[in-house]
Amino acid sequence: MPASLTENCTSEAQLEKIIKGQERKFRWRDDWPALEKALMETGTASILKHNRSKKIDGIFLE
């Protein structure tokens, strides 16, 4: 679930909105801390991937 939600995440603000939305749905579950951690990890990886691709595109464009 976390990977599909965050695969197109491009900023920290967007990731925070995703996490807050999921928290409203799932905070009552016992495994919410694990889900939140997974969302943070996959979201951060997606943001880094997006930023790297932007830098590479910038290098090729110049």
JOVEN-V80016 format. One record per residue. N is the residue number from 1. RES is the residue in one small letter. OMEGA is omega in whole degrees, -180 to 180 (none if undefined). NEAR is the number of other ideal C-beta (glycine too) atoms within 10 Angstrom. Layout:
# JOVEN-V80016
N/RES/OMEGA/NEAR
N/RES/OMEGA/NEAR
This chain:
# JOVEN-V80016
1/m/-177/11
2/p/-177/20
3/a/-179/13
4/s/180/8
5/l/-172/18
6/t/-174/23
7/e/179/12
8/n/-179/9
9/c/-176/22
10/t/-179/14
11/s/178/12
12/e/-180/11
13/a/178/9
14/q/179/15
15/l/179/20
16/e/178/13
17/k/178/12
18/i/-179/18
19/i/180/18
20/k/178/9
21/g/179/11
22/q/179/18
23/e/179/14
24/r/-179/9
25/k/-166/10
26/f/-176/13
27/r/179/11
28/w/-178/8
29/r/179/10
30/d/-177/6
31/d/180/9
32/w/179/14
33/p/178/10
34/a/177/11
35/l/179/18
36/e/179/16
37/k/179/11
38/a/177/16
39/l/179/21
40/m/-177/16
41/e/-178/13
42/t/178/20
43/g/179/24
44/t/178/14
45/a/179/14
46/s/178/20
47/i/178/17
48/l/179/10
49/k/179/13
50/h/-179/14
51/n/178/12
52/r/-180/10
53/s/177/10
54/k/180/11
55/k/179/10
56/i/178/10
57/d/180/10
58/g/180/9
59/i/-179/8
60/f/-179/7
61/l/-176/6
62/e/none/5
